[in-house]
Amino acid sequence: METDQDAELRNFKNMLSQTQEKMESWMGDEFIKLEKGLKLKEEQLLQKSKEEKAMAIEKIKKITEDAKIQRQELREKSEKLEKLKQKLEEIDTQTDAMLDTREKLESDLEIAMKQTAKQKEAIASQDKECQKKLDYFRKAANVFEDRLGLKLRKTRGGRMQFVFSNIDPEEEDRIFCFFLKLEGADRKYIVEDCDPEIDDLPQLTEKLNQTNNLKSFVVAMRKRFKAKISRKKLQTESSK
């Protein structure tokens, strides 16, 4: 005969299994969106680089053609009219300026190509880091759900809500929660809307970003919630 404890354990395992499936689905969708966004940004950067390169090449060609034409005109005019010598010198000066412009355009083109290469490397690095964190989330999900009575909920703004229950023995359905997201180019963890508030949350968050150990962070948060309930209970009993 199945005892109440066995039934509760079976229901809890079913809940964890469903939670794991939702977690994998949510994180998969989030990674796909991020991957598409990075790919689109890369394509835009490449397209912009191609356009700038094409424009620079066209300008160089035009400057070169103009310079050739002007030199030819100068040679013809110098043979016919000595009095145009001053004009010839002015045109030579203009030609030198055009050649300087060409050199500058070539230099700008080289700089743009180097910047594009660096941006591609940065995008590839971010993509690799996101995949690494996603794999870590998936591996940690099972541990969290099995041991900590935890549910994970995907919310707007790329945030993940961590919801604890069975912390308050007098009110087992009471919810303790916080929101976690990755932000910035360095993909730092940001913790928001912690309920109830935890006094040393900034220190815990800083340690999470230093160690990247999400499992330890979640365990520490659950301990803080339980300690808060214990302190409140002691205060209540002492005031009686």
PLY file of the C-alpha trace (Angstrom):
ply
format ascii 1.0
element vertex 240
property float x
property float y
property float z
element edge 239
property int vertex1
property int vertex2
end_header
0.00 0.00 0.00
1.38 3.40 -0.95
1.90 5.68 2.04
1.26 9.43 2.05
5.01 9.97 1.99
5.40 7.72 -1.07
2.59 9.54 -2.85
4.10 12.89 -2.02
7.52 11.73 -3.29
5.97 10.44 -6.53
4.12 13.73 -7.11
7.28 15.69 -6.35
9.29 13.67 -8.90
6.58 14.26 -11.53
6.69 17.97 -10.81
10.50 18.01 -11.15
10.31 16.16 -14.47
7.82 18.69 -15.86
9.92 21.56 -14.58
13.02 20.16 -16.27
11.20 19.88 -19.60
9.99 23.48 -19.35
13.45 24.68 -18.39
15.08 23.00 -21.39
12.39 24.40 -23.70
12.71 27.94 -22.34
16.50 28.02 -22.38
16.53 26.52 -25.89
14.23 29.28 -27.15
16.35 31.93 -25.44
19.55 30.61 -26.99
17.97 30.44 -30.46
16.87 34.08 -30.16
20.32 35.11 -29.00
21.99 33.12 -31.76
19.75 34.70 -34.42
20.44 38.15 -33.01
24.20 37.62 -33.11
24.02 36.19 -36.61
21.96 39.15 -37.85
24.41 41.60 -36.29
27.32 39.82 -37.95
25.60 39.90 -41.34
24.87 43.61 -40.94
28.48 44.35 -40.05
29.75 42.34 -43.00
27.32 44.04 -45.37
28.31 47.48 -44.11
31.98 46.63 -44.53
31.39 45.45 -48.11
29.50 48.63 -48.97
32.18 50.88 -47.45
34.88 48.93 -49.26
33.05 49.24 -52.60
32.54 52.99 -52.11
36.19 53.48 -51.23
37.33 51.55 -54.30
35.06 53.61 -56.55
36.41 56.85 -55.06
39.98 55.67 -55.60
39.23 54.77 -59.22
37.60 58.14 -59.85
40.49 60.04 -58.26
43.00 58.04 -60.32
41.11 58.66 -63.55
40.76 62.36 -62.78
44.47 62.61 -62.06
45.38 60.96 -65.38
43.08 63.27 -67.31
44.43 66.37 -65.62
48.05 65.35 -66.24
47.27 64.82 -69.92
45.67 68.23 -70.14
48.67 69.78 -68.44
51.10 68.21 -70.93
49.07 69.43 -73.90
48.71 72.97 -72.55
52.39 73.28 -71.59
53.44 72.43 -75.17
51.15 75.08 -76.68
51.20 78.00 -74.27
54.05 78.98 -71.98
51.81 81.50 -70.37
49.79 78.67 -68.87
52.75 77.63 -66.72
51.22 79.15 -63.61
47.96 77.33 -64.24
49.91 74.11 -64.75
51.52 74.47 -61.33
48.12 75.02 -59.72
46.76 71.86 -61.31
49.84 69.91 -60.19
49.14 71.04 -56.66
45.56 69.83 -56.96
46.77 66.49 -58.28
49.08 66.02 -55.29
46.15 66.71 -52.98
44.13 64.03 -54.79
46.93 61.51 -54.34
47.04 62.33 -50.63
43.29 61.74 -50.51
43.78 58.36 -52.17
46.35 57.33 -49.59
44.01 58.38 -46.80
41.15 56.38 -48.30
43.35 53.30 -48.56
44.39 53.76 -44.92
40.77 54.17 -43.81
39.82 51.03 -45.74
42.53 49.02 -44.01
41.41 50.26 -40.59
37.77 49.38 -41.37
38.74 45.84 -42.40
40.72 45.32 -39.17
37.81 46.60 -37.08
35.44 44.22 -38.87
37.74 41.29 -38.12
37.86 42.23 -34.42
34.07 42.53 -34.29
33.69 39.06 -35.81
36.03 37.63 -33.17
34.05 39.35 -30.40
30.76 37.94 -31.73
32.21 34.43 -31.90
33.51 34.75 -28.34
30.11 35.91 -27.04
28.38 33.05 -28.85
30.74 30.53 -27.25
30.23 32.02 -23.78
26.43 31.96 -24.14
26.50 28.29 -25.15
28.72 27.52 -22.17
26.34 29.21 -19.72
23.32 27.52 -21.36
24.88 24.08 -20.88
25.60 24.98 -17.26
21.98 26.01 -16.68
20.73 22.69 -18.07
23.08 20.62 -15.92
22.27 22.61 -12.80
18.49 22.42 -13.32
18.23 18.79 -12.25
20.18 19.39 -9.06
18.12 22.44 -8.14
14.78 20.75 -8.69
15.67 17.50 -6.91
17.17 18.98 -3.76
15.80 22.46 -3.24
12.05 22.31 -3.99
12.64 24.75 -6.83
10.62 25.84 -9.84
12.00 27.91 -12.72
9.85 30.31 -14.71
10.79 32.21 -17.83
9.62 35.84 -17.75
9.83 38.93 -19.95
13.08 40.75 -20.49
15.17 37.59 -20.67
14.78 36.99 -16.93
14.46 33.62 -15.19
12.43 33.44 -11.96
13.65 31.04 -9.26
10.70 30.04 -7.03
11.20 28.14 -3.74
8.53 26.48 -1.61
8.49 24.22 1.47
10.74 26.65 3.32
8.33 27.90 5.98
7.17 24.83 8.00
4.10 26.75 9.15
3.17 27.84 5.64
4.58 25.34 3.14
2.88 26.96 0.14
4.53 30.33 0.80
6.66 31.45 -2.12
10.25 32.71 -1.84
11.70 33.94 -5.12
14.17 36.08 -7.07
14.87 36.89 -10.74
18.15 36.19 -12.54
19.38 37.39 -15.94
22.57 37.81 -17.97
23.44 41.36 -19.00
26.16 43.26 -20.87
28.92 42.25 -23.24
30.64 40.30 -20.45
27.37 38.43 -19.68
27.32 39.22 -15.94
24.64 37.81 -13.65
22.08 40.35 -12.41
19.75 39.44 -9.49
16.51 41.44 -9.13
13.20 41.55 -7.22
14.21 39.24 -4.37
11.21 38.45 -2.13
11.75 38.53 0.79
14.83 40.76 0.67
18.22 39.26 1.57
20.66 41.58 3.37
23.87 40.29 1.79
22.47 39.77 -1.73
25.04 42.15 -3.34
27.89 40.11 -1.86
26.33 36.81 -3.01
25.83 38.21 -6.52
29.43 39.41 -6.69
30.66 35.96 -5.65
28.44 34.34 -8.30
30.03 36.47 -11.03
33.50 35.67 -9.73
33.02 31.90 -9.47
30.25 31.32 -12.06
28.94 28.65 -9.64
25.18 28.96 -10.03
24.50 25.84 -7.96
26.23 27.27 -4.87
24.45 30.59 -5.33
20.97 29.02 -5.43
21.75 26.86 -2.39
22.97 29.94 -0.53
19.79 31.85 -1.42
17.61 29.04 -0.09
19.62 29.00 3.15
19.15 32.76 3.51
15.37 32.39 3.10
15.22 29.63 5.73
17.38 31.66 8.12
15.06 34.62 7.70
12.06 32.47 8.67
13.93 31.06 11.68
14.88 34.52 12.94
11.33 35.74 12.54
10.01 32.74 14.48
12.48 33.32 17.33
11.51 36.99 17.52
7.84 36.04 17.67
8.40 33.49 20.43
10.56 35.86 22.50
7.95 38.60 22.32
5.24 36.36 23.81
0 1
1 2
2 3
3 4
4 5
5 6
6 7
7 8
8 9
9 10
10 11
11 12
12 13
13 14
14 15
15 16
16 17
17 18
18 19
19 20
20 21
21 22
22 23
23 24
24 25
25 26
26 27
27 28
28 29
29 30
30 31
31 32
32 33
33 34
34 35
35 36
36 37
37 38
38 39
39 40
40 41
41 42
42 43
43 44
44 45
45 46
46 47
47 48
48 49
49 50
50 51
51 52
52 53
53 54
54 55
55 56
56 57
57 58
58 59
59 60
60 61
61 62
62 63
63 64
64 65
65 66
66 67
67 68
68 69
69 70
70 71
71 72
72 73
73 74
74 75
75 76
76 77
77 78
78 79
79 80
80 81
81 82
82 83
83 84
84 85
85 86
86 87
87 88
88 89
89 90
90 91
91 92
92 93
93 94
94 95
95 96
96 97
97 98
98 99
99 100
100 101
101 102
102 103
103 104
104 105
105 106
106 107
107 108
108 109
109 110
110 111
111 112
112 113
113 114
114 115
115 116
116 117
117 118
118 119
119 120
120 121
121 122
122 123
123 124
124 125
125 126
126 127
127 128
128 129
129 130
130 131
131 132
132 133
133 134
134 135
135 136
136 137
137 138
138 139
139 140
140 141
141 142
142 143
143 144
144 145
145 146
146 147
147 148
148 149
149 150
150 151
151 152
152 153
153 154
154 155
155 156
156 157
157 158
158 159
159 160
160 161
161 162
162 163
163 164
164 165
165 166
166 167
167 168
168 169
169 170
170 171
171 172
172 173
173 174
174 175
175 176
176 177
177 178
178 179
179 180
180 181
181 182
182 183
183 184
184 185
185 186
186 187
187 188
188 189
189 190
190 191
191 192
192 193
193 194
194 195
195 196
196 197
197 198
198 199
199 200
200 201
201 202
202 203
203 204
204 205
205 206
206 207
207 208
208 209
209 210
210 211
211 212
212 213
213 214
214 215
215 216
216 217
217 218
218 219
219 220
220 221
221 222
222 223
223 224
224 225
225 226
226 227
227 228
228 229
229 230
230 231
231 232
232 233
233 234
234 235
235 236
236 237
237 238
238 239
